[in-house]
Amino acid sequence: MALLEKKACIINFFVIVILSLPCALEFNIWSGFQPLGAGTGVLDLEDFIVSTTLLPLGSMIFLIFCCSERYGWGFKKFTDKGKGPKFPVWSSLYVSYILPFIVLFIFIQGYITTFSNL
């Protein structure tokens, strides 16, 4: 194993141990910690971070990268890449302009739903 791979394994080991501690401590020491209101726990907070924040923002970045000439490939280059079935060219307007607003709506709706119950 190369030195770089050993270093990566050691770093990932400590990152995984540190990031799993909140889940392990949720029903023990941190049982009274309710970050998103009564009846919630650390796993609810982690679910909120991943599902309501990271996934919509990641898909928005993916859309912008694939469809924007200024910030990424651009739609023409996106449809010309790879083998197999091609992405339909007629969907350029939908993927470039309508779909980002749908993802933004989902992002905002997730925050409204989560914080309106507090």
Rosetta blueprint (number, residue, H / E / L):
1 M L
2 A L
3 L H
4 L H
5 E H
6 K H
7 K H
8 A H
9 C H
10 I H
11 I H
12 N H
13 F H
14 F H
15 V H
16 I H
17 V H
18 I H
19 L H
20 S H
21 L H
22 P H
23 C H
24 A H
25 L H
26 E L
27 F L
28 N L
29 I L
30 W L
31 S L
32 G L
33 F L
34 Q L
35 P L
36 L L
37 G L
38 A L
39 G L
40 T L
41 G L
42 V H
43 L H
44 D H
45 L H
46 E H
47 D H
48 F H
49 I H
50 V H
51 S H
52 T H
53 T H
54 L H
55 L H
56 P H
57 L H
58 G H
59 S H
60 M H
61 I H
62 F H
63 L H
64 I H
65 F H
66 C H
67 C H
68 S L
69 E L
70 R L
71 Y L
72 G L
73 W L
74 G L
75 F H
76 K H
77 K H
78 F H
79 T H
80 D H
81 K L
82 G L
83 K L
84 G L
85 P L
86 K L
87 F L
88 P L
89 V H
90 W H
91 S H
92 S H
93 L H
94 Y H
95 V H
96 S H
97 Y H
98 I H
99 L H
100 P H
101 F H
102 I H
103 V H
104 L H
105 F H
106 I H
107 F H
108 I H
109 Q H
110 G H
111 Y H
112 I H
113 T H
114 T H
115 F H
116 S H
117 N L
118 L L
